[in-house]
Amino acid sequence: MTQQPDSRTRIDDIKRMNPIEEVIGKVTTLSKGQKPRGKCPLHGSNSASLAVDIKKQTATCYGCQWHGDVIGFVMAHQGLDFAGAVEHLGGAKPLAAESKTTRERNPFQRKPRNLIDSIDAGRWMWQHALPDEDAARRYFIGRGVPIPVLTAARVLPFRFLAECPLMAWEEGASPRSGLHNPALVALIRRPELVDGMLQFVPIGCHVTYLSPDGTGPMRRRMPWAKPDQDPWFPKRKMFGGSKGGCILLGEYWKSAPLFVGEGNETVLSGMALHDAVEDAVGVATLSLDTLQGRVKKWRGGIWPLFDIQPDPEAPPFVIEGHRGLVTGLIDSDMAPLKGPLDQRTGDFTGEPVVEIKGGPIVRRAITGAERARICGELIVKGWRTAGVHQVRAMRAATGMDFNDMTAKGVAA
């Protein structure tokens, strides 16, 4: 008699038969490529906060902080336990009340195009952009960054490209054949130890599309946007890799005072508010997930709020071997984490948290203030684990990031 496959084999088969990008793609529209993004259906986001890694078959939401595989996604989306999610996928049940015919391709829709790889697009942009300190300063001053902090070393990482493509282009086509816009282009570099020596290895490009006068970000409509879609082109895009990377705002040295935060504007503004010395260096990690890493949760996704620790599998950003003072710049405008959206009631279910040692598990929203505190704790503990003992976390004023503070004249 043929033996039944063991549970592990069955689970592996179910995952293989249900690629995560296809399962998630049934309930939200994903972009193209190996790491497509889309609006997170778990918490009803309005931005493309959900990132899918096709190679690893995992997904991460940078809004609600959910991370998991296809089974974990079905558990969160459908409110099922593990066994229920496995049964759900094993039976190929649809995630949404949507018939097959509604998902068939419109016969008048353009066929899928073969686009140039994202990293190759970024490489072209960087190679064709030109150094332009004036363009970089004009943008940052327009954003409210104080002039004294904009030293030559801190604006040097930014190049100007007058005709920067708004998206990747078709293989074999000219990069200038599609829509384009003036932009600032900067290398994303990841700190790595190579033969014991610290190197900042280029992994991608960060592009800031500019307004016509160059004093702010672009605001431009997508001609093809549907009525129920966000009609605006992204103001910023990353081409190539970004995980674990950063933009160095200044010339790095081992004992430099570092100011580490999420975005270029908030880092430069935070440096100004905290009287950074001339040779201090800013580090823009470009995402909260890179800046703070992930929280080490208990089984079942429970947040131990009384004992926040970094997840060893997704640690905070650090530079190994650094010896100078590190200041973590924490934005205080984070949205609360409301937990998954109940598909039946339309209400948020809250995150499972334990507030005090030995306390009960309760489901509630994690407030923006709590998220800022958690971010600070993760940054401090991450750098201390890396051997940096002089590390502090500084929060922006309530409801603001540091760039809001400088733009509005709010003192630190």
C-alpha positions in Angstrom: 0.0 0.0 0.0 1.3 3.5 -0.9 2.3 5.5 2.1 0.9 9.0 2.6 3.6 11.7 2.4 4.6 13.1 5.7 3.4 16.5 6.8 6.6 18.3 6.0 6.6 17.0 2.4 2.9 17.9 2.1 3.6 21.5 3.3 6.5 21.8 0.9 4.4 20.6 -1.9 1.6 23.1 -1.0 4.1 26.0 -1.0 5.5 24.9 -4.3 2.0 24.7 -5.9 1.1 28.1 -4.5 3.8 30.7 -5.3 3.5 33.6 -2.9 3.4 36.1 -5.7 0.4 34.4 -7.3 -1.5 34.1 -4.0 -0.9 37.7 -3.0 -1.5 38.8 -6.6 -5.1 37.6 -6.3 -6.0 40.1 -3.7 -3.8 43.1 -4.5 -2.1 44.4 -7.7 1.7 43.8 -7.7 4.3 45.4 -9.8 6.6 43.5 -12.2 10.0 42.0 -11.4 11.7 39.6 -9.0 10.7 41.8 -6.0 7.3 43.2 -6.8 5.5 45.6 -4.6 1.8 46.4 -3.9 -0.6 47.8 -1.4 -0.8 45.6 1.7 -4.3 43.9 2.0 -3.6 43.0 5.6 -3.9 46.5 7.0 -5.5 48.4 4.0 -2.5 50.5 3.1 -2.7 53.3 0.5 0.9 52.9 -0.6 3.0 50.0 -2.0 4.2 48.9 1.4 4.1 45.2 0.7 7.3 43.7 -0.9 7.4 40.2 -2.3 10.7 38.3 -2.7 10.0 35.7 -5.4 13.3 34.0 -4.9 12.9 33.5 -1.2 9.1 33.1 -1.4 8.5 35.5 1.4 6.8 38.9 1.7 7.3 41.8 4.1 5.1 44.8 4.7 7.0 47.9 5.8 3.8 49.5 7.0 2.3 46.9 9.4 5.6 45.0 9.8 4.1 41.7 8.8 6.6 39.1 7.4 6.2 35.6 6.4 5.7 32.9 3.7 2.6 32.0 1.7 1.0 30.0 4.6 1.6 32.9 7.0 0.0 35.3 4.5 -3.2 33.2 4.2 -3.3 32.9 8.0 -3.2 36.6 8.4 -5.5 37.4 5.5 -8.1 34.8 6.2 -7.8 34.7 10.0 -7.0 31.0 10.0 -4.6 29.0 12.1 -1.7 27.1 10.5 -3.7 23.9 9.8 -6.6 25.9 8.4 -4.3 27.8 6.1 -2.6 24.6 4.9 -6.1 23.1 4.2 -7.1 26.3 2.5 -4.2 26.3 0.1 -4.3 22.5 -0.4 -7.9 22.9 -1.6 -6.9 25.8 -3.9 -9.7 27.9 -2.4 -9.8 31.5 -3.7 -8.7 34.3 -1.4 -11.3 36.7 -2.7 -14.8 36.5 -4.1 -13.5 36.8 -7.6 -14.3 34.5 -10.5 -11.7 33.2 -12.9 -13.2 35.2 -15.8 -12.7 38.5 -13.9 -8.9 37.7 -13.7 -8.5 36.8 -17.3 -6.4 39.2 -19.4 -8.3 41.9 -21.2 -7.8 41.0 -24.9 -7.0 44.6 -25.7 -4.4 44.9 -22.9 -0.8 45.1 -24.0 1.2 41.9 -23.8 3.8 41.7 -21.0 7.1 43.5 -21.9 10.6 42.4 -21.4 12.0 45.2 -19.3 15.6 45.9 -18.6 16.7 44.6 -15.1 16.3 47.1 -12.3 20.0 47.1 -11.5 21.0 47.8 -15.1 18.5 50.7 -15.2 20.1 52.1 -12.0 23.6 51.7 -13.4 22.7 53.6 -16.6 21.2 56.4 -14.5 24.3 56.8 -12.3 26.7 56.7 -15.2 24.8 59.4 -17.1 24.1 61.7 -14.2 26.6 64.5 -13.6 28.0 65.9 -10.3 26.0 69.1 -9.4 26.4 70.5 -5.9 24.1 73.4 -6.8 21.2 71.1 -7.8 21.6 69.1 -4.6 21.7 72.1 -2.4 18.8 73.8 -4.2 16.6 70.7 -3.5 17.6 70.3 0.2 17.2 74.0 0.9 13.8 73.9 -0.7 12.9 71.1 1.6 13.8 73.1 4.7 17.3 71.7 5.4 19.5 74.4 7.0 22.2 75.6 4.7 25.2 75.2 7.1 24.8 71.4 7.3 25.0 71.1 3.5 28.7 70.9 3.3 30.5 69.8 0.1 31.1 66.3 1.4 27.5 65.8 2.3 26.0 66.8 -1.1 28.8 65.1 -3.1 26.9 61.8 -3.2 24.2 63.3 -5.3 24.4 63.6 -9.1 21.9 65.4 -11.4 20.3 63.8 -14.4 18.2 66.1 -16.5 16.3 63.4 -18.3 15.9 60.6 -15.8 13.6 57.7 -16.8 10.5 57.4 -14.6 10.7 53.6 -14.9 12.7 50.7 -16.4 12.5 50.5 -20.2 12.1 47.7 -22.7 15.2 45.7 -23.6 16.8 47.1 -26.7 15.0 50.4 -26.5 16.6 53.8 -25.7 16.4 54.8 -22.0 15.2 58.2 -23.3 12.4 56.7 -25.3 9.9 56.8 -22.4 8.8 59.3 -19.9 11.5 61.1 -18.0 12.0 63.9 -15.4 14.9 65.8 -13.8 16.2 63.9 -10.8 18.9 63.6 -8.2 20.7 60.2 -8.3 22.7 58.6 -5.4 24.4 55.3 -5.0 23.1 52.9 -2.4 26.0 51.2 -0.7 26.1 48.3 1.7 28.9 48.2 4.4 30.8 44.9 4.1 34.0 43.4 5.5 36.1 42.2 2.6 39.3 40.4 3.7 38.9 42.2 7.0 38.6 45.6 5.5 35.5 47.7 5.6 34.1 48.6 2.1 30.9 50.3 1.0 29.8 48.1 -1.9 27.4 49.7 -4.4 24.1 47.7 -4.7 21.7 50.1 -6.3 20.6 53.6 -7.0 18.2 56.0 -5.1 16.4 58.4 -7.4 14.6 61.6 -6.2 12.5 63.1 -9.0 12.4 66.9 -8.9 9.8 69.6 -9.3 10.3 71.9 -12.3 12.2 74.4 -10.3 14.2 71.8 -8.5 13.2 72.9 -5.0 11.0 70.0 -4.1 9.9 66.5 -5.2 8.1 65.8 -8.4 4.3 65.8 -8.5 3.3 64.2 -11.8 0.2 62.2 -12.9 0.4 58.9 -14.6 -1.6 59.3 -17.9 -2.9 55.7 -17.7 -4.1 55.8 -14.0 -7.5 54.3 -13.5 -10.1 56.2 -11.3 -9.6 53.8 -8.4 -5.8 54.0 -8.5 -3.3 56.5 -6.9 -2.7 58.7 -10.0 0.7 60.0 -9.0 4.1 58.8 -10.1 6.4 57.9 -7.1 8.5 60.8 -6.0 11.4 58.5 -5.2 12.4 55.1 -6.6 15.2 52.6 -5.9 16.7 50.7 -8.8 18.7 47.6 -8.0 19.2 46.5 -4.4 18.6 48.4 -1.2 18.5 45.9 1.6 21.1 46.6 4.2 22.3 49.6 2.2 22.6 53.3 2.8 23.5 56.7 1.4 26.6 58.1 3.1 26.2 61.8 3.6 29.8 62.7 4.1 33.2 61.1 4.0 33.2 58.1 6.3 36.0 57.5 8.8 36.1 55.0 11.6 35.7 57.4 14.6 33.3 59.8 12.9 30.2 60.9 14.8 27.4 59.2 12.9 23.8 60.3 12.5 21.8 57.4 11.3 18.2 57.8 10.2 15.8 56.8 7.4 15.7 59.5 4.8 18.2 61.9 3.3 16.2 65.0 4.4 15.5 63.8 7.9 19.1 62.8 8.5 20.5 66.1 7.3 17.9 68.0 9.3 18.6 65.9 12.4 22.3 66.7 12.1 21.5 70.4 12.0 19.3 70.2 15.0 21.9 68.4 17.0 24.8 70.6 16.0 26.8 68.0 14.0 30.4 68.9 13.7 31.9 69.5 10.2 33.3 66.0 9.8 30.3 64.2 11.2 28.7 61.8 8.7 25.1 61.1 8.0 23.8 57.7 7.1 20.4 57.4 5.4 19.2 53.8 5.4 16.2 54.7 3.1 13.7 52.4 5.0 12.6 51.8 8.5 13.1 48.1 8.0 16.8 48.6 7.3 17.2 51.2 10.0 15.7 49.2 12.9 15.5 45.7 11.6 12.7 43.5 13.0 11.6 42.8 16.5 12.2 39.4 17.9 8.7 38.2 18.5 7.4 35.3 20.4 5.7 32.3 18.8 2.4 33.4 17.2 3.7 36.8 16.3 3.4 38.1 19.9 5.2 41.4 20.7 6.9 41.4 24.1 6.7 45.1 24.6 8.5 45.0 28.0 11.6 43.3 26.5 12.3 44.5 22.9 15.1 42.6 21.3 16.4 42.7 17.7 15.6 39.6 15.5 19.0 37.9 14.7 17.6 37.1 11.3 16.8 40.8 10.5 19.1 42.9 12.7 19.3 46.7 12.7 21.7 48.5 10.3 25.2 48.8 11.7 28.7 49.4 10.4 31.0 46.8 11.8 34.1 48.1 13.5 32.8 51.6 14.0 34.2 53.4 17.0 32.7 56.9 17.1 29.5 58.2 18.7 26.3 57.0 16.9 23.1 59.0 17.1 20.0 57.2 15.9 17.4 59.7 14.5 13.9 58.5 15.1 10.9 60.0 13.3 7.9 60.5 15.5 5.2 60.5 12.7 4.8 56.7 12.5 1.3 55.4 12.0 0.0 52.9 14.6 0.1 49.2 13.8 -3.5 48.2 13.9 -3.0 44.5 13.1 -4.6 42.5 10.2 -7.8 43.7 8.6 -10.7 41.3 9.4 -12.1 40.5 5.9 -15.5 39.7 7.4 -16.1 42.8 9.6 -13.7 45.3 8.0 -12.2 46.1 11.4 -8.6 45.9 12.4 -7.9 43.1 14.9 -4.9 44.6 16.7 -1.5 43.2 17.3 -1.0 40.5 20.0 1.2 42.1 22.7 2.4 41.4 26.2 2.9 44.7 28.1 4.6 43.5 31.3 6.5 40.5 32.3 4.1 37.7 33.2 1.2 39.8 31.8 -1.7 38.6 29.6 -1.7 38.5 25.8 -4.0 41.3 24.6 -4.8 42.4 21.0 -4.6 46.1 20.4 -3.0 48.7 18.2 0.7 49.6 18.8 0.7 53.4 18.9 3.0 55.6 16.9 4.8 56.7 20.1 5.4 53.0 21.0 6.8 52.3 17.5 9.2 55.2 17.9 10.3 53.9 21.3 10.7 50.4 19.9 12.8 51.8 17.0 15.1 53.6 19.4 15.6 50.4 21.5 16.4 48.3 18.4 18.9 50.8 17.1 20.7 51.2 20.5 20.8 47.4 21.1 21.9 46.7 17.6 24.9 49.0 17.6 25.9 47.9 21.1 25.9 44.3 20.0 28.2 45.4 17.2 30.7 46.8 19.8 29.7 50.5 19.7 29.2 51.7 23.3 28.6 55.4 22.6 25.1 55.2 21.0 22.0 57.2 21.7 18.5 57.5 20.2 17.0 60.9 19.6 13.3 61.3 18.7 11.7 64.1 16.7 8.9 66.2 18.1 5.6 64.4 18.4 3.9 63.9 15.1 7.0 65.1 13.1 10.2 63.9 11.5 13.4 66.0 11.8 12.8 67.6 8.4 9.4 68.8 9.5 11.1 70.4 12.5 13.6 72.3 10.5 11.1 73.3 7.9 8.7 74.7 10.6 11.4 76.1 12.8 10.8 73.8 15.7 13.8 73.5 18.1 15.2 70.2 19.2 
